[in-house]
Amino acid sequence: MAAVWLSLLLLCVGQTNIIARAAGACVQSGVINEKSVWNQGMSANLNMKFPSAVNSWRVTMTFDRALTNFETWSATPSTSNNVVYTLDNLPYNGNQPAGASLSIAFNAHFASKAEVISVKMNGVEQCRGGVAGAGGAATTTTTTTTTTTPSTGSNNPPSSLPYDYQEVLRKSLLFYEAQRSGRLPSNNRIPWRGDSAMNDRGENGEDLTGGYYDAGDRVKFGLPMAASMTVLAWGAIDFASGYAGAGQSKYVKQAVKWGTDYFIKAHVGSTDFYGQCGNGDTDHAYWGRAEDMTMNRPCYKITASKPGSDLAGETAAALAAASILFKTSNPSYSATCLQHAKQMFQFADRHRGKYQDAIPNAGKFYSSSGYGDELAWAAAWLYRATNDQTYLDKAKGFFQEFSDLSGRPSEFSWDSKHAGVQLLMYQLTGESSYGSMVTQFCDWVKNNAPRSPKGMVYLNQWGSLRHVGNVAFICLVAAKKGLKSNAYENFAIQQLNYILGDGGRSYVVGFGKNPPVRPHHAGASCPDAPAPCGWDQLHTSEPNPHVLYGALVGGPDQYDAYEDKRSDYVKNEVALDYNAGFQSAIAGVLSL
């Protein structure tokens, strides 16, 4: 890098016309690609090409007026005047070979539209005066990765942590935004995503747009979606200070509400609930953008005659948890969530059955092992939301009816809520019997569960790291309740650090050292429209054109073996439930 960096643009009246021409040059040359512009901000990409190899780089970017906020995840930004911004490489993207292209996504916020009028890379002007500099312009694009709300707490993670947990939290929330279905909001932060599945309808024409796509596909599977929303809400409630310190309280509420809005839409009658949109087999025969789908997307429901106590119970839990989360900030919405939660619980309890018997297609992908845990889970959450003794009595009764609820679980997951409901009951009652169940589970995962050579708790080959995040979250909540606090906190941090880099690499897309660049995700693998996208994109060895920031990939096997291969849907898939416990655990550590 050069020793001196020119970072100030001298502005004067006589230069007005020059500035106007230069502003157009940065966009026209492709150095700046304005992906999305709204009244007080824009999402854009800074595109660079390296004519010779470098081991570090610095970009100086000048705007024609002061910004109110600027952030990017792909570089370290700094400014002294909110007009000239210096972007320094991160540890993982400083080395660039000759001819390499790099795209840096950023959000710029302003009182009135700001233009980039100068870009210098390692001291060489790239676009002023209508002529691109020696660096030229790359065409690769990536997703926006910023947050626009100032932090309400510390801007820095605890100094004892070896990784930036706040950055992980922010990026994980971006992953949920990338999974949105339906009409996207005007402040969408994922520029490569657009409106999709706008014709999702029920049997009688009910509007079923919205919700989340499950994984790298485009099916809206109700059970794992609801389980994810419950866990996200739980983390947002119990570890609110972690979100506040990272400036992400607003965004986690938005993430939960995007799911619960959809559940409320899908609850079309007291005993009628749509639990899936899209056929898994048909959807998986298509590799491409959600925005380009043309296949038929049937929506399936559970009813009194074709019940699904697991699905209805989990959705009741999610809505009850959301009612707590929004009780202060949005009381009317909280009341709506609670009303639907009560109805859904009654539906689940009075009309018993597994949901895959009503929705066979769901059983091919997310087959439920039972519904006793969801019934107890829903009742416990409703008690926490209402303080109505009836629900606590119900929850205790389910522990008597379903004996497996008192046993030592082997996991906490979208299918098995046993560890979660044991912990929640201890939180609510303080009864030692529930506390013993919790410590039995956390002691087992901490001391006796299978481990990889590098120390990862290994519970299942499918999404091995989601289980790491899930048990870390459970044990952090237990620690907060006073159960073996130091031991469980240290265990959770050790497991999370494995994910973030202690395992030899980062397993979070767009974060840390050597993160995955080929997650099994169709939309992220597609180039910008209107370029075609199909099965060739699944099998190419090139990195995904769009960075799916914050996504936790499935993870390594029991020997720590992992290959960043897009077609490996066991180790490189991403999913709503993969991030839910992981993100909540990250917030838990930030709350310590």
Helices and strands as residue ranges (DSSP letters): G 13-15, H 16-28, E 32-38, E 41-49, E 58-63, E 69-71, E 76-79, E 84-88, E 101-109, E 116-121, E 124-125, G 128-130, H 165-178, E 220-221, H 222-238, H 240-245, H 249-266, E 267-269, E 272-277, H 280-283, G 290-292, E 299-303, H 309-325, H 331-350, H 355-358, H 360-363, H 372-386, H 389-401, G 403-406, H 418-429, H 432-447, H 464-480, H 485-497, I 498-502, H 522-525, H 535-539, H 576-590
